Amino acid sequence: MIESQSKESIVRQRYAAGAKKRGEKLCCPVDYGSEYLKVIPREVIERDYGCGDPSRYLRDGETVLDLGSGTGKICFIAAQIVGPNGKVIGVDMTNEMLEVARRNAPVVAERIGYANVEFRKGRIQDLALDLEKLDHELKKKPITDAASFLRADELAEELRVKHPLIATDSIDVVVSSCVLNLVEPRSKPQLFDEIFRVLKKGGRAVISDIVSDEVVPEELQNDPELWSGCISGALTEEGFLVAFEKAGFYGIQILKRDVRPWRMVEGIEFRSVTIEAFKGKQGECFERNQAVIYRGPFKEVLDDDNHRMERGKRYAVCDKTYNLYKKAPYRARFEFVDPLVEVPLDQAKPFDCLRTALRHPKETKGQNYDATTEADNRCCDGGSCC
Ligand SMILES: C[S@@+](CC[C@H](N)C(=O)[O-])C[C@H]1O[C@@H](n2cnc3c(N)ncnc32)[C@H](O)[C@@H]1O
C-alpha cells in the first residue's frame, strides 16, 4: 500500500533517475517531426518519456505551457513551431529534469537563432506556487516547529497570489505528454482546474496521456512501479474527457487514439490518446437575432451548454454561442444566419441560454419583409438553376 504523498515522491525519484540515465519502460515510443529534432541535443532526445506529440497542433505566435516538461523535448519542438513571436514555458517538479532542460535551452536557442523557452519549477496541480521562490524564502526562514510550518503555509499562499508561477488567463495552449496520469487521484480535480485557470479565454489544452479501457483497481493503483510507469494513475478513456468537461472546458475531442494498446495489465488495456479541449464558453448571453443550422452528418447533436440541435433546422442562439460556433472545433459543422437588421451589442437584451428554440425565417428577416427578386445569376454559373 502506498500513501498519496509517497506516490509523488516515488514519481520524483523515478524521473530524477530517468533524467540522469535513460530509463527503460517509461512510456511509449512517439514519432516526432524529424525536422524539429535536428537542433535538439541527443541527451534530451534520449530521455524521451512521452506518449504522444501535442506540439504538432500548435501554431505560429502562440504562448505555450508544457506540463511535466521533463528534459524539454516538447518545449524545444514547440519553440520552433511557435517561432520568435511565440513563447514556451516548461513546468516540472523534478530538479534533475529541470537541470538537463535548462542546460540545453541555450544550445537550442543558438541553433534556432532565438530564445523563447524557459523552464520553471512547480507542481502541475498547483501552477500558482513557484517552488524555487518558496525554496528561497524557506532558506531564510526554515521550518523548525509547528508555528514555522504554519507560517510557511501562509507564505506559500502569499507567493501564489503575489508572484504566481503561471498567471491566470496567460496561456494560449497548455500541452503535456504522459504526465497527468502521474498526479495523485485526490489532486486530479485541482489539476484540471489549474489548466483551466491559466488558459486565456479562447485558449485550448492539447494533452497526450495514457488512458485505460477499464477502471484501474486499487491494488494496481498501489503498485509503485506501475504508478510511476504511467499505468496505475491512468483515467479511463471516458473519465479523461469528463474531467475536462467538469473543469468547464467545451468542444472536447479525441485528436488521436492509438488502436494498439501500449501495455496490458491483468487484462486492462492502456493506450495513448491525444485530446483537445477549449476554454471560453463562460460569459453573458445576448440576443442579437442570430441563428445557426447544424449541417450534419449526425441527425442530432448536444453541445457542452446543453443546446440540442437537429440537423438542418434553424436554431436561435445567443451572441456568445454564435461566435463560439464560428471558431474551432465547430466552424465546419454549422451554417450561420445573420438577421437582416443587425442588433448592436450595446442594445442587445439578455438571451435565455437554457432554452433551445427554433428561429423562424420571419424573425431573421423581419415580420414585414416581402421582397421579390429576379434569379441571382451568380449562383448558377450562367446556366439555369432549375
Ligand atoms: C513521463 S515523464 C514525461 C516527460 C516529458 N513530458 C516527455 O515527453 O518526455 C513525466 C515528467 O513529469 C514530471 N512530473 C510528474 N508529476 C509531476 C507533477 N505533479 N508536477 C510537475 N511535474 C511532474 C516528472 O518529473 C517527469 O519529468
Ligand as a Chemical Component Dictionary entry (heavy atoms), coordinates in Angstrom:
data_LIG
# 
_chem_comp.id                   LIG 
_chem_comp.type                 NON-POLYMER 
_chem_comp.pdbx_formal_charge   0 
_chem_comp.three_letter_code    LIG 
# 
loop_
_chem_comp_atom.comp_id 
_chem_comp_atom.atom_id 
_chem_comp_atom.alt_atom_id 
_chem_comp_atom.type_symbol 
_chem_comp_atom.charge 
_chem_comp_atom.model_Cartn_x 
_chem_comp_atom.model_Cartn_y 
_chem_comp_atom.model_Cartn_z 
_chem_comp_atom.pdbx_ordinal 
LIG C1  C1  C 0  6.669 10.510 -18.075 1  
LIG S1  S1  S 1  7.677 11.923 -17.854 2  
LIG C2  C2  C 0  7.261 12.873 -19.300 3  
LIG C3  C3  C 0  8.276 13.922 -19.593 4  
LIG C4  C4  C 0  8.069 14.705 -20.889 5  
LIG N1  N1  N 0  6.731 15.250 -20.982 6  
LIG C5  C5  C 0  8.396 13.880 -22.114 7  
LIG O1  O1  O 0  7.573 13.867 -23.056 8  
LIG O2  O2  O -1 9.469 13.270 -22.159 9  
LIG C6  C6  C 0  6.877 12.766 -16.545 10 
LIG C7  C7  C 0  7.503 14.098 -16.153 11 
LIG O3  O3  O 0  6.549 14.815 -15.372 12 
LIG C8  C8  C 0  7.139 15.275 -14.180 13 
LIG N2  N2  N 0  6.051 15.276 -13.174 14 
LIG C9  C9  C 0  5.352 14.226 -12.719 15 
LIG N3  N3  N 0  4.410 14.612 -11.867 16 
LIG C10 C10 C 0  4.501 15.969 -11.776 17 
LIG C11 C11 C 0  3.803 16.964 -11.044 18 
LIG N4  N4  N 0  2.809 16.645 -10.227 19 
LIG N5  N5  N 0  4.171 18.253 -11.198 20 
LIG C12 C12 C 0  5.210 18.599 -12.023 21 
LIG N6  N6  N 0  5.916 17.690 -12.727 22 
LIG C13 C13 C 0  5.556 16.399 -12.624 23 
LIG C14 C14 C 0  8.277 14.329 -13.894 24 
LIG O4  O4  O 0  9.268 14.938 -13.124 25 
LIG C15 C15 C 0  8.750 13.984 -15.313 26 
LIG O5  O5  O 0  9.696 14.911 -15.750 27 
# 
loop_
_chem_comp_bond.comp_id 
_chem_comp_bond.atom_id_1 
_chem_comp_bond.atom_id_2 
_chem_comp_bond.value_order 
_chem_comp_bond.pdbx_ordinal 
LIG C1  S1  SING 1  
LIG S1  C2  SING 2  
LIG S1  C6  SING 3  
LIG C2  C3  SING 4  
LIG C3  C4  SING 5  
LIG C4  N1  SING 6  
LIG C4  C5  SING 7  
LIG C5  O1  DOUB 8  
LIG C5  O2  SING 9  
LIG C6  C7  SING 10 
LIG C7  O3  SING 11 
LIG C7  C15 SING 12 
LIG O3  C8  SING 13 
LIG C8  N2  SING 14 
LIG C8  C14 SING 15 
LIG N2  C9  SING 16 
LIG N2  C13 SING 17 
LIG C9  N3  DOUB 18 
LIG N3  C10 SING 19 
LIG C10 C11 SING 20 
LIG C10 C13 DOUB 21 
LIG C11 N4  SING 22 
LIG C11 N5  DOUB 23 
LIG N5  C12 SING 24 
LIG C12 N6  DOUB 25 
LIG N6  C13 SING 26 
LIG C14 O4  SING 27 
LIG C14 C15 SING 28 
LIG C15 O5  SING 29 
# 
